[in-house]
Amino acid sequence: MDIGKRIELIINEKKLSVRAFAKAIDCSDTAIGKIIARKNEPGYKILFAIIEKFDDISPEWLLTGQGEMMRAKGVKLEPEDQKTLVDLVSSQKNEIQFLKEKLEEKDKIISDLSRTNLLLVEKEVKNDNVARQGNKEKMNNAG
């Protein structure tokens, strides 16, 4: 489950509208809407605001999807640990972006190779047709 879905689950769990949730974490409802729609990823500021405002939500679950959504009662995550978790997610986002770029490069190479292959096949078919036409003419002249 991606982070947009986890944020959507928090909003539903808290029985809030997107606007009320956004206001609670001092963010625009448009930004939250785009995160929920998977058009944008939340930044450090938004993640940290969610962790601070909704201290019953497990930061580990929010950031990684691991564990339970709700934190055990009375358990508080130290700010240093919160920052570590946010840094982990940021690192993972960077790795995902790097991999997306590599995939785009590979897709371009595949596309270029497919076009080259198509041109070679077309050239081969044309050469075959010319050769057949030449053979027909030889047979007609011989006969």
Secondary structure, DSSP 4 states (H G I P E B T S, - for coil): --HHHHHHHHHHHTT--HHHHHHHTT--HHHHHHHHTTSS---HHHHHHHHHH-TTB-HHHHHHS-S-SBPPTT----HHHHHHHHHHHHHHHHHHHHHHHHHHHHHHHHHHHHHHHHHHHHHHHHHHHHHHHHHHHHHHHH-
